[in-house]
Amino acid sequence: MDRETHRIQEIDNGRRAERILESIEPYTTALEERLVEEWKTSNADDVAGQQRIRYRLEALQQILSDIENDRQTGRMAEKEQIQ
């Protein structure tokens, strides 16, 4: 794949990531708030339960981070294309 084709693919992926983030934002925010509340109200001696909540939060954050990285890569590719 040549550089221009790769750049176009990065731009397309970035735009798709933008749409995904915009469409899931209310749901991911609500989920994060719910998980934090579950953690806050969990029994102090329920280490396994707290750990499960933490893993779920970390997974959510990693997914969002990966999508955000695609969005940023797409934006950089667009700027590169303009120059």
ChimeraX commands (.cxc) that place a marker at each C-alpha (Angstrom):
marker #1 position 0.00,0.00,0.00 radius 0.5
marker #1 position 1.46,3.35,-0.97 radius 0.5
marker #1 position 1.63,6.30,1.42 radius 0.5
marker #1 position -1.33,8.16,-0.12 radius 0.5
marker #1 position -3.59,5.11,0.09 radius 0.5
marker #1 position -2.50,4.61,3.69 radius 0.5
marker #1 position -3.24,8.27,4.48 radius 0.5
marker #1 position -6.72,8.01,2.96 radius 0.5
marker #1 position -7.37,4.90,5.04 radius 0.5
marker #1 position -6.21,6.71,8.20 radius 0.5
marker #1 position -8.52,9.64,7.41 radius 0.5
marker #1 position -11.47,7.29,6.85 radius 0.5
marker #1 position -10.72,5.42,10.09 radius 0.5
marker #1 position -10.42,8.71,11.95 radius 0.5
marker #1 position -13.77,9.95,10.68 radius 0.5
marker #1 position -15.38,6.63,11.59 radius 0.5
marker #1 position -13.84,6.85,15.06 radius 0.5
marker #1 position -15.21,10.39,15.43 radius 0.5
marker #1 position -18.73,9.19,14.61 radius 0.5
marker #1 position -18.41,6.24,16.97 radius 0.5
marker #1 position -17.22,8.39,19.86 radius 0.5
marker #1 position -19.99,10.90,19.31 radius 0.5
marker #1 position -22.65,8.20,19.17 radius 0.5
marker #1 position -21.52,6.18,22.20 radius 0.5
marker #1 position -20.52,9.07,24.48 radius 0.5
marker #1 position -23.78,9.20,26.49 radius 0.5
marker #1 position -23.67,5.43,27.03 radius 0.5
marker #1 position -20.02,5.23,27.98 radius 0.5
marker #1 position -20.37,8.17,30.37 radius 0.5
marker #1 position -23.36,6.54,32.04 radius 0.5
marker #1 position -21.55,3.20,32.26 radius 0.5
marker #1 position -18.46,4.79,33.77 radius 0.5
marker #1 position -20.57,6.66,36.33 radius 0.5
marker #1 position -22.45,3.47,37.21 radius 0.5
marker #1 position -19.24,1.47,37.65 radius 0.5
marker #1 position -17.68,4.16,39.84 radius 0.5
marker #1 position -20.84,4.24,41.95 radius 0.5
marker #1 position -20.79,0.43,42.23 radius 0.5
marker #1 position -17.19,0.60,43.38 radius 0.5
marker #1 position -17.91,3.36,45.92 radius 0.5
marker #1 position -20.85,1.46,47.41 radius 0.5
marker #1 position -19.23,-1.97,47.34 radius 0.5
marker #1 position -18.40,-3.74,50.54 radius 0.5
marker #1 position -14.89,-2.86,51.72 radius 0.5
marker #1 position -14.04,-6.53,52.17 radius 0.5
marker #1 position -15.32,-7.51,48.70 radius 0.5
marker #1 position -11.90,-7.30,47.07 radius 0.5
marker #1 position -12.84,-9.65,44.23 radius 0.5
marker #1 position -15.94,-7.59,43.41 radius 0.5
marker #1 position -13.98,-4.35,43.47 radius 0.5
marker #1 position -11.36,-5.91,41.23 radius 0.5
marker #1 position -14.02,-6.96,38.69 radius 0.5
marker #1 position -15.36,-3.40,38.64 radius 0.5
marker #1 position -11.86,-2.03,38.17 radius 0.5
marker #1 position -11.22,-4.43,35.28 radius 0.5
marker #1 position -14.45,-3.33,33.62 radius 0.5
marker #1 position -13.50,0.34,34.01 radius 0.5
marker #1 position -10.03,-0.31,32.61 radius 0.5
marker #1 position -11.49,-2.20,29.64 radius 0.5
marker #1 position -13.89,0.66,28.91 radius 0.5
marker #1 position -11.09,3.20,29.15 radius 0.5
marker #1 position -8.83,1.14,26.88 radius 0.5
marker #1 position -11.53,0.81,24.22 radius 0.5
marker #1 position -12.20,4.55,24.31 radius 0.5
marker #1 position -8.48,5.27,24.19 radius 0.5
marker #1 position -8.03,3.05,21.13 radius 0.5
marker #1 position -10.88,4.78,19.31 radius 0.5
marker #1 position -9.52,8.19,20.31 radius 0.5
marker #1 position -6.11,7.22,18.94 radius 0.5
marker #1 position -7.72,6.40,15.59 radius 0.5
marker #1 position -9.51,9.75,15.63 radius 0.5
marker #1 position -6.27,11.63,16.33 radius 0.5
marker #1 position -4.36,9.68,13.68 radius 0.5
marker #1 position -7.06,10.58,11.18 radius 0.5
marker #1 position -6.84,14.26,12.09 radius 0.5
marker #1 position -3.06,14.23,11.67 radius 0.5
marker #1 position -3.43,12.49,8.31 radius 0.5
marker #1 position -5.90,15.17,7.18 radius 0.5
marker #1 position -3.46,17.91,8.15 radius 0.5
marker #1 position -0.68,16.08,6.34 radius 0.5
marker #1 position -2.84,15.80,3.23 radius 0.5
marker #1 position -3.52,19.55,3.23 radius 0.5
marker #1 position 0.18,20.43,3.34 radius 0.5
marker link #1:1,2 radius 0.2
marker link #1:2,3 radius 0.2
marker link #1:3,4 radius 0.2
marker link #1:4,5 radius 0.2
marker link #1:5,6 radius 0.2
marker link #1:6,7 radius 0.2
marker link #1:7,8 radius 0.2
marker link #1:8,9 radius 0.2
marker link #1:9,10 radius 0.2
marker link #1:10,11 radius 0.2
marker link #1:11,12 radius 0.2
marker link #1:12,13 radius 0.2
marker link #1:13,14 radius 0.2
marker link #1:14,15 radius 0.2
marker link #1:15,16 radius 0.2
marker link #1:16,17 radius 0.2
marker link #1:17,18 radius 0.2
marker link #1:18,19 radius 0.2
marker link #1:19,20 radius 0.2
marker link #1:20,21 radius 0.2
marker link #1:21,22 radius 0.2
marker link #1:22,23 radius 0.2
marker link #1:23,24 radius 0.2
marker link #1:24,25 radius 0.2
marker link #1:25,26 radius 0.2
marker link #1:26,27 radius 0.2
marker link #1:27,28 radius 0.2
marker link #1:28,29 radius 0.2
marker link #1:29,30 radius 0.2
marker link #1:30,31 radius 0.2
marker link #1:31,32 radius 0.2
marker link #1:32,33 radius 0.2
marker link #1:33,34 radius 0.2
marker link #1:34,35 radius 0.2
marker link #1:35,36 radius 0.2
marker link #1:36,37 radius 0.2
marker link #1:37,38 radius 0.2
marker link #1:38,39 radius 0.2
marker link #1:39,40 radius 0.2
marker link #1:40,41 radius 0.2
marker link #1:41,42 radius 0.2
marker link #1:42,43 radius 0.2
marker link #1:43,44 radius 0.2
marker link #1:44,45 radius 0.2
marker link #1:45,46 radius 0.2
marker link #1:46,47 radius 0.2
marker link #1:47,48 radius 0.2
marker link #1:48,49 radius 0.2
marker link #1:49,50 radius 0.2
marker link #1:50,51 radius 0.2
marker link #1:51,52 radius 0.2
marker link #1:52,53 radius 0.2
marker link #1:53,54 radius 0.2
marker link #1:54,55 radius 0.2
marker link #1:55,56 radius 0.2
marker link #1:56,57 radius 0.2
marker link #1:57,58 radius 0.2
marker link #1:58,59 radius 0.2
marker link #1:59,60 radius 0.2
marker link #1:60,61 radius 0.2
marker link #1:61,62 radius 0.2
marker link #1:62,63 radius 0.2
marker link #1:63,64 radius 0.2
marker link #1:64,65 radius 0.2
marker link #1:65,66 radius 0.2
marker link #1:66,67 radius 0.2
marker link #1:67,68 radius 0.2
marker link #1:68,69 radius 0.2
marker link #1:69,70 radius 0.2
marker link #1:70,71 radius 0.2
marker link #1:71,72 radius 0.2
marker link #1:72,73 radius 0.2
marker link #1:73,74 radius 0.2
marker link #1:74,75 radius 0.2
marker link #1:75,76 radius 0.2
marker link #1:76,77 radius 0.2
marker link #1:77,78 radius 0.2
marker link #1:78,79 radius 0.2
marker link #1:79,80 radius 0.2
marker link #1:80,81 radius 0.2
marker link #1:81,82 radius 0.2
marker link #1:82,83 radius 0.2
view
